[in-house]
């Protein structure tokens, strides 16, 4: 790309246009909270998907619900990676950013999220603000950005928007969308259609007003911006949907045939239940908002016991509160699906930031031995299918299945092939036939540990349900041998499930110098880093675990074919080079700890807990360092 100067003042007319064809680009839209930058980003991602481009969006969310305006820590918006082909993660540093004020922009600069030479489109209303302190902070920030060799273009968004609306603060996002549609050569009609979809529940006048602002931004950019990009699209030829992970989970709940979602609002899981509350009733489902997390869990357990398989959706602090209820479901062998959209912790932690800190809690939480199945989707599409699988496992094995999503998957948006409904996703009709003579409510199979499920109302099936240790007739267990037998049966169910699982796939060669193991939302970034190193001739491969308990078979044999094994995760581990850290006191990451204990293999780990999705370039450097040791 070439420009006549490093910066352009508001109102300057574009000279010779330069259109550059790219394989991919990363763009950010950032503002104060409430100015619509997130909606602008989501719309841009959807438009790109409509055009056939690969897309991955990442929400930029401040730690506070409503941070002070014009604050460095208050950036709110969206980050969109647009590619010619399939995009699996948010990528590395940003190529272009449009900012509604200079302070939120500085927050992104300080976080090292912008690429050197990044193009910046900056709202210039602050240069002539009535408050001299604001003028000073703007000019100082502007000079800092220019001196750092960013390409800064001042944009008169406020001035231009006031030509068409009396409230520019609520119109800039669509004006910015128009600018970006011009810069990336997206069809303006696709933008109009996306606005109609986004504001479909509003009056037509609202849709029309936003279309006017979209078109105004497009016209302004055509007249004043002297560069543009074209990212060739490679449409799949199949119908696709472009949604975020929480909506994907919600659609999976409906597709699985579950009847009830019991929840209590908690970031970043809430939007899944919000979406269900809008549509679940149309397919016969119920969303129950309980008075707290404990009640939500108990409500879901009661519904499942009655034959209506239920899901409860939460995040880390809520999951902690559910632990006693989950222990009851394990003891009483009641099917239950639990979705934990992980966030930073402990305690309130970082409610809007990503972290993979709940694996060990999901596996070992609750007092006593309470075995649960734990799954971890790794893509937006996987969020959908994981719920269907979880429901089938829960009802087949009469157990609790935990789905560990996270804040990155929850708000990231990605197109994937539209699912085609299959009857096999649904459970068979509830068995209400008389219980066979002599059948017992906990008649554990000696091989699998599975007992037939008695649904309330079946003739001859009356029995007491208790959280106490019990025998096959659900009588309180006083005999030590009975307690031993029941614990054995509940544990055997995990072994029985493990025998049905396939070995994890290896990305790259089946043997080599280094194997990288991950789980959850890190998959795309890990595989992109590994693919780049493979292309350079390095002997590195990766595998990604969908099941964390029980683990998939064959993993030990896979690890043994590599000289070095390490995990890449976004939970805490001690740095081996810290002064006080040695082999006797080092805390390993969650997955590395499990792998070391289970398979007695020297598994190293690298982790990052910055609250941001880990970048492929960062992983690449970590792997190079490990290979070269």
N, C-alpha and C positions, 0 to 999 in steps of 0.2 A: 504494500500500500504506500502511496505517496501523497503527501499534502504539501501545500505551499508554505505553511508555517506550522509550528508545533501547537499553536493555539489559535482559536477563532473567536472573535467577539460576536455578541448577539447582533443579529441583523445583517451580518456579512453575507453576501451572495456567493453561492457555490460557483466555482470556476469549472474547469474541466473535470468531468466525473471520472472516477476510477473504480471499476468493479473487479474485485479479486475473487477467483474461485478457490474455495477452501474445502478441505476434507471435514473439518469440524471447527466450531467456535464456541466459546463460553461467554455468556453475557449475564450481567447482574442488573436488577432494578432495585434500588434501595431508597428508603425514605424513613420519616418518623412513622411510628405506629399510627394506623388509622388513615393513612393517605393512599392506600390502595395499591402499594407496590407489589404485595403478594398476589393480588388478583391479576395485576398486569402480567406478572411472570407466569402465572398459571395459564393465562390466556395465550401468551406467546408460545408456551410449550405445546398447548393444544393446537394452535395454528400450525406450528412446525410439524406436528404429528399428522395433521390433516394433509399437509403437503407431501407426506411420505418420508420425512426425515426421522432418523433416530433421535430420541429425546430422553434426557434425564434431568428432572428439576430437583432442586434442593432448597427448602425454605430457609430463609435467614430470619431467625426469631430472637428478639432480645430476651435476656433472662427475666426481666420484669414484665408484668402484664401491660403496664402503661408507663414506660420510662419517660423522663423529662424530654420535651421537644428539643431538637438540635443538640443531642448529646452524643458523644463519641461511642458510648456503649449502647445506644438506642437504635441501631440499624435494624430495620424490618424490611423484608423483601423476599426476593427469590433469585436463585441462580439457575440458569438454564444452559445445559450442554446440548448443542445441536450438532448432529453428525450426518454424514452421508449414509452410513449403515447403522446397524443395531448398536445402541449405546447402553452400557451396563452399569455406569457409575457416574458420579459428578465430575470426574476428571481432576485436572491440576489447577493452576492459577487462572484467574479470569482475564479474558482478552478485551472485553468492552464492558463498561459500566455506565448506567445512567442514574444520576444521584439527584435527589430533590433538595439536598443541602450539603454543605461541605463537611459538617461535623460527622454525620453518619458515614460519609465517604472516608474520613480519616480513620474511623474505626476499622474499616476493611483494610486500609493501608497498614495500620498498626498490627493487624492480625496476619499480615503477609499473605493476603488472599489475592492480590492483584499482580499480574505478570509484569515484568519490566517493560516499559513502553506501552502499557495498557492505554486504550482509548477511553477517555472520560468525557461524558456529556453531562455538564453541570448546570443546574438551575442558577441563573445569575441575578435573581431578584434581590439577593442579600447584598450585592455590591452597592445598591442605592437605598438600602433600608434606612428608616428614620432613626434607628438606634445606632449610634456611632460604634458601640462595642461589637455589635453584630457585623458592621461593615469592616471593622478591623480584623475580626476573626476570619471573615471570609477572604479578605485580601491576603492575609498571612497564609492561610491554607492554600489559596490559589497559587501564590508564589512558591510555596513549598512543593506543590505538585509539579509545577512547570520545571522547577530546578531539579526535580528527581527524574526528569525526562519522560514524564507521562504526557500523552497527547491530549490536552485539555481543550474542549470545545464548550464555550459558554452558551447556554440555551435559554431563551426568554420564555419559559413555559408558563409562568404566572401571567405575564403580559398577553401572550397569545390565547391562553385559555379564557381570559376575561372577555375576549371578543365574543365568546359563545355561551358563557355561563357566568352566573353571579358568584359561584362558589368554586374558585379555581382549585382549592385544596382537594375537592372531591372529583375533579375532572382531569387532573394532571396525569393520572395513571393511564387513561385511554388516549390522551394526547401522546404520551410516551410510547404507548403501544403502536400508534400510527407511525411514529418516527422509526421504531424498530422494524416494523413491517417493510418500510421503504429500504432501510439499511440492508436487510437480509433478503430483499426481493421476494417477499411473500405476497401472495395474491390478496389484494385488499378485500375481495369478496369473501374470502375465507375468514378475514377479520370481522367483517359484518356478521357473518353467520355465527361466529364464536361469541360475539357480544349478545346476539339474540338468544343463544343457549345459556350464557352466563346470567343474563338478567331476565330469563324467561318467565319468572314468577312475578316480575314487576309489570307496571302499566307500560303500554306501548310507547308513551311519551318518554319514559326513562330509557328504553332501548334506543329510541331515535336520538335522544340527547347525547348518548354515549357514542353512537355511530358518527354524529357530527364532529365530536372531539377526535375520534379515530381518524377521520378523513382530514381534519385540520392538521393533525400532527404529520400525517403522510405528505400533505401538500407542502408544509413548512420544510420538512426534511428534503423533499425533492428540490426545493428552491435554494436551500442553504447548506446542505451537507454535501461535501465534495468527494465522498467515498461511498462504496457499498460492497456487499459481499454476496456471493452466491454459493450455497452449499448444496450440491446436487443431491437429489432425493433418489432413493432406491426402494420404491413401494414393494411391499411383500405380495400384493395381489390378493390378500385375504382380508376380510373384515376385521378391524381392530378396535380396541377401546383404549383410551388414555386416561388412567386414573391413578390415584395415590394408594399407598399400601393400606391405609385404614379403610378406604372405600372397598379395596380388593378383599380385605378380611370380611367386611360386612356382606359383600356379595357372596363370598364363600359360605357364610352362615346361612344365607337363604338357599343357595344351591344345594347345600348338604341336607336340607330338609329339617333343620333344627327349628323348634317351635318358639323358643323364648330366649331373650337376652336380658339378664339381670345385671345392672351396673350402677356405679356411682361416678359422677364426673371426675376425671383426673387427666391432667396433661401428661403425655401427648396422645392418650388413648381416646379421648372424649369424642372426637369427630367420627369414629367408627360407629358409636352408638347413636350419635346425632343423625347420621345417614340412615341407620336402621329405623330410627323413630319416624323418618319421613316415608319409608317405603315398606317396612316389614309387615305392617297390617294388611297391605294389599295382597300378600301371599299367605295370610293366615297366621302370621307371627305376632308376638307381643314383646314390646320393650318395657321392662319394669325398672324405673329409677327408684332405688331403695334409699333409705335414710342414711346409710353409710355402707362402707365396703363389706363389713361383716354380714350385714343383713342381705346385701346383694348375693353374696356367696351362698348363704343359707337358703335364700329363695330359689336359686338355681338348683341347689342340691335337692330341695323338696320337689321341684318340677320334674327333675330327672328321675327321682324315685318313683313318681307317679306315672312314668312312661313317656314323658315329653322331654327328650334330650335337650339340655340347655347349655348355654355358654355364658360365662361372666367375663367381662372385658375390663382391664385395669392397667395400671403401671406399677412400678416398683413399690412405693409406699403402700398402695392398696393391696398389692400381693402379700406384703408382710402381714397386713391385717386379716387376710383370708386364711392364714396358715392353719388355724385351729379347725376351721370348717373343712379345709382340704383333707386334714387328717381324718375327720369323720367320714368323708366320702370314700377315702381309701379303706378305712376299717369296715364300713358298711357295704363296700363294693358297689357303689352307685356311680354310673357313668357321668362324667362331667368334663366339659371342655373349658379351659381357662386360657385367655389371651393376655399376655403380659407385654405391653409395649414399653420396653425398657427406656430408662432415662438416666441421667447422671445422679449419683447418690454419694454417700448415704443420707439418711434423713430427707429433708426437702431437696437437698442437692442442687442439681441444675435441671429444673423441670422441663426446659425447652431444648436441652442438648442431648446428643446421642452418647450412649455408653452401652457396653455389653457386660454389665456388672452383676446380673442376676442369675447367671447359669447355676452356680453352686446352691443358691437359695432355692431355685426351681427343682433341682435334683434332690437336695438333702434337707430342705426346709421341713418344718413340723418336727415335733419331738417323737422319739421312737423311730422305728423303721416304717416309713410310709412311702413305698415305691410308687413312683409316678412316671409316665411316659413324657419325655421332653423333646420337642421338635423345634427347629429353627429355620423358618423360611429365609431365602437368600435374595429373592427378587420380588418385584411387585406382583408378577404373575404367580409366583410361588405362594404368596400370601393367600391367594384365592384357593389354590388346590390343597394347601396345608390344612385348611379348616375342614374340607371334605374328608381328607384322610384322618384327621383327628377325631371327627365324629364317629367314623367307622371303627377306629381302634377303641375308642371309649366304650362303645356299645358291644363290641365283640369280646373285649376283655373285662368289662365291668370295672372300669378304673378311671382315674383322672389323667387327662392328657393336657399338658401345658404347651402352648405355642409361644415361643420367645421371639417376638418382633422387636423393633426398636424405633427410636425417634427418627432415624434416617429413613427407614422404609415407610414409616407412618405418613410422612408429609411429602416424600418424593413421588414424582409423577413419571410414568413410563408407559408407552404404548405396547400392547401385546395382542396376540390373536384372540379374537372374541371367543370365549368358551362356548362350546356347544353342549347343551344340557344332556345328561345321561341318566336314565332311570337308576343305574347302579349306584349313583351317588346317594340315593335315599335308603333309609333303613326299611326293612320289610314291615308290614302292619304289626301292631302290638298283638302279642299272643294272649288271648283271653280265654283260651280253652282250659278245661279243668286240669289241675295239676295231677300228674300220674300218681297212682297209689304208691306210697312209700317214698316219694321224692322229698328231698330236704332242701331248705332255702340256701344252704351253703354246702352243697354236696361237691366238694372240690375234686376235680379230676386229678388223679395221682401223677400224671405226666405234665399237664399244662397248668394246673392250679385253677382253672376256670370252673365256675359253678353256674348252673342255669340261673337266669334272672327271673325272679318272681315279680310280676307287675301287680300292684294292688287291684283287687277286684276279681282275680282268678279264683274260681271255686277250688277250695282245698289248699289255698296258698297262704292262708293267714299265718303270720309269724311276727315276732317282735323285732324291730330294727333298733340297734343300739350302737353306741360308740364304745361300749365296753368290749373287751376280748370275749369272743363267743365261740361256741362249737358249731357243728354242722346244722343243728336245729335252731341256731341263733339264741341259744341259752347262754347266760353268762358263764364264762370259762373259769372254773375253779381248779381244774386239773392242769398241772404244768405241761403235760404232754399235748393237751388240746391247744394251748397257746402256741407251743412250738409248731404244731401242725398248721395252724392258721397263718402264722408268719411265713412258713415255707410255701404255702399255696399262693399267697399274695406276691411273693418274690418270684415264683415260678412263671407267673404271667409275663414278666419282662423277658425271661429266657425264651418263652414260647413265641413272643412277638419277634425277638431278635432272630429266631430261626427262619422267619418269613421275609426278612429284609435282604436287599441286594447289597453287595459290597459297594463302597463309594467309588465313583469314577475318578480316574487320574487325568488331570489336564496336563498334557505333555507326555514325555517318554515314561515308560513304566519303571525305569531305574535311572539312577544318575547320582550327581553330587549332593543335591539338596532337594528335600521335599518340604513344601510349605503347606500347613494345614490351617484351615479357617472355618468359620461358621457364621451364619447370619449375613448381615448386610455388607460385609467386607468382600464378598465373593468377586464382584465385578472388578474392584480395584486390584485385588490380588492377581486375578487371571490376566488383567491387562499388563501388569508389571512383569509377570512370568512370561507372557507371550513375547514381550519386547526383548527379554533376555534370551529366550529360546532362539529368536530371530538372529541374535548376535552369536549364536553357537554355544551358549552357556548351558550346562547340564542341570537344569532346574525344572521342577514340576510342582504341581499343587493338587490338593484334593480338598473338597469342602464337605463338611458333615451336615446332613439334614436331620439326623437323629443323634441326640446327645445322651439320651438314656431310653432304651438300651442303645449302645453304639452299634453301628453296622458291622457285619462280619468281614473278615479279611483284612482289617486295618493293620494288624500287626505284621502280616506278610508284606503288605504294601510298604510300610515304614522300613522294614529290614532290607529292602532293595535299594536304599539310599544311604550314602555315607553320613549325611547330616539331616536332621529333622528339626523343624521349628514351627511354632504357631505365630500367626499374626492376628491380634485381637485388639479391641478397644475397651479393655478393662485393665486394672492395675497390675503391674509386676515391677519388682525392684530392678534397677539397672545394675548389671554385673560389675560395671566399672566404678560404682559409687564406693567411697573410701571404706565404709563400714560393712559393705556387702561381701559375703563369701558364700561358698557352697553350703555351709551349715545354717545360714540364716536367711538366704535369699527367698523371697516370696515369688513364686512363679504365677503366671497368668492362669485363669481358671481352666481352660482347655489343656494347657501344657501340664498342669498339676494332675488332671485326670489321666492323661495319656501316660505320664511317667509312672503313676501308681498302678494303672491297670496292666500296662504292657512291659514295664521294667526296661524301657528304652530311654536313652538320654535325649529328651526332647527339650530344646531351647525355646525361648519365646522372645517376641518383641511386641510391645504394646504402646498405644498412644491414647491419652485420655484428655485431649484438648477440647472435647465437646463438639468436634467437627468430624464429618466423614473423612476417613483416612484417604490420602491421595495416592494414586498409582506411582507418581514420581518418588514420593517418600518411601513407599514399599520397595521400589526398585533399588534405591540406594542402600536400604537395609539388607536386601538380599545380596547385593554386590559385596558389601562388607562381610557378610557371613561366608560367601563363597571364597573370598580372598584370604580368609584367616588361615 
